[in-house]
Amino acid sequence: PSRRLIVISSTGVFSRYRSIAGRLRSCELEVECSGLPYTILRPTMIYGTHLDRNISRLIRLIARSRIVPLPAGGSSIFHPVHVDDLASCIIASLKRDRSIGKTYTVPGGSSHPLKEIVRIISSLIERRVVTVPVPYGVSLAAVRLIGSIRPRFPMNAEQIQRLLEDKSYDYEAARDELDYSPMPFREGVSRQLREMGFAPSVQP
């Protein structure tokens, strides 16, 4: 296989609300026009270890709290990709010359509304929680207010706005050209729970 530049971008390039979407696309264009052999991968939200900034926080919230708020009602669709699947996609890209000059969307094996993600995690750790849907407008106002008081608050207005977008993606090109076959979320989060010291009660 030929040597080439593997660029990890983001499906955030498709967002109307992601503040850096334009910069991400500009960087992709620079790579495309550079004359270098390249492959661009656009992963969705990455999860799989205690260091991720999304699913690991949700796991900790579910583990310590009986009440879980669902911003924008919890109906927003997420399509997270396990870090192991992203790594396998990077390796597959390096091994196949047909990936040169291509851009691939790299989501996980299943997409779910936020409320279902909470249900999957809580069932795996046998934690009964009460979910409280919070309307979009209330969620946005609350995050802006809290953010003005606590600058390090882990959520911001942009994240709430992006809940209006469907974040489910097709990976047909990666499947056909890279043999990409990502694990479904239930399997991936079971692995993450074990990595974080939890013992999932139900195997994927």
N, C-alpha and C positions, 0 to 999 in steps of 0.2 A: 504493500500500500504506500501511496505517496504521502509525504509530509505536508501538513497544512495547519492553518490557524483555526482552532475551535473557539468560537465566540459564544459565551453564555449571555444571552439577552433576556427577554422576559415577555410574556403575553401582555404585560402592562402597556406595550406599544399600541394595543387595540383600545385602550381606555380613553374615554372622554374626560375623566377626572384625574388621572394619574399625572401629577405635576411634571414628572420627568419623561412622559411618553414621547414628547417631541425630541428630547435629547437622545433617548434610546434609539429612535429611528434614525436620527442624524448620524449616530455612531455606527449603526448598521450600514448606512449608505457609504460612509467612509471606508468601511471594510470591503464592501462590494465593489467600490471604485479603486481600490488600492493596487490591484494587479496581483495580490497574493492569493494563493489557493486557500480557500476558507470553507468552513461550514458554520452556519449560525443556528443555534438551538434556542428556542423560546420556551422555557419551562413555565408552568403555572406556579402557584404557591408551593414552595418546597417544604416538606416536613420529614420527620424520621428520627430526630435526635432531641435531646433536652435543650439544645442550643437554638432550635428554630424559634422564630419570634411570633408564631401564630398558634399552631396546634398544641405545642408544649404549654403555652399559657392557658389555653382552653382546658387542657387536661388538669393542670394544677387548680384552676378555678372549680372545675367539677369535683375534684377530690376534696376540696376544703369547704365548699359552700353547698347548701341545700337549695339555694335559689340561683338560677342562671338567667340573666336577662338576654333577650334575643333582639338585638338592634334591627330596625326595619321589619319587625315581625318574625324574623328567622326564616323567611322564605327565599332569601338570596342563595343562588346556586354557587357552589365551590367545586373545583376539580383539582384538588391538591395532588402533587406528584411526590412519591417517596424518593429520598435522596439516592437510594440504591438503584432505582430505575433510571434516574437521571445519569448516574455514573455509568450504567450499562449502555445508555444511549451515546454517551461521549466515546466510550471504547468502540462501539459499533461504527460510529462515524469515522474514527481513525482507521478502521480496518477496511472500509469500503470506499474505493475511489469514486463511485457513483455519487457520493455525498458532496463532492467538491462543487462549490458554487451554489449549494442549496441552502435553504432555510427551512427548518422543521419546527412545528409546534409540538411541545413535549408535555402533555398532561398526564395525570394518573390514570388508573384503570377504571375508575368510576367517579361520577359526579353526584353531589348530594346537596340539598338545602341545609342551611346552618342548623336548623332544628333537628334534622336527621343525624347530622354529625354529632351533635350533643347526645342524642339518644344512643348512637352506636358506642360512643366512649363510655357513657354512664352504665350501659348494660355490660360492657366488657370488664369494668372494675366493680360491678355490682353496687353501684352508688345510685340511690334513688334521689332524683332532684326534681324541683319544680321549675319549669321554664316559664318566663314571663315575657310575652311579646311586647316590644316597645315600638310604637309607631315611628316611622322614618323622621318626621319633623321633630318629634320629641327627642329622638336619639341624637339628631344633628345639633339641636340647641343645647342639650346636656353636655355633649362632648366639647363644644365650643366654650361653654361656661367653665367646665372643669379644667380644660386646657389653659384657660386664661389665669386660673388660680394655681394649677399644678403643671408647670411647663413640661415635666417628665412623664405626664400621664401617657400610658401606652397606646391610646387611641387618639386619632385626630379627625378633623372634619372630612379630609379627603377619603379616609377609609370608610366613613359612613356613606359618603356620596357614591363610592364605588359599589355599595351594596345594591344600587339601582341597576347595575349591569349584570347580565348573564355571563358567568365565567365558566361555561362548559365549552370544551374545545374538541375538535376532531383531530385524530392523530393517524389518519389513513396513510399519509405519505411516509411517516416514520415507520409505521407497521410494515408497509410494502417494501420499502427500500432499505430499512435498517433492522428488520425483524423485531421491531420494538413491541413488547408485550408487557405493559405495566401491570402491577398487582392492584386489585381493588382496594379501596380505602380501608375496609374492615381488616384485611390482612396486614396492610402497611401500618395502621395505627396499633394493631396488636404487637407488632415488632417494636414500635416506638414505646409502648407501655412497658414492655419487658426491659428495654434499654434504660428507661427512666426509673426502674425499680418496682414497677407494678406487676402483678401477676394476673393477666387476663383470665377471667373465669370461663370464657367461651372461646374455643379455638376458631380461627377463620375458616 
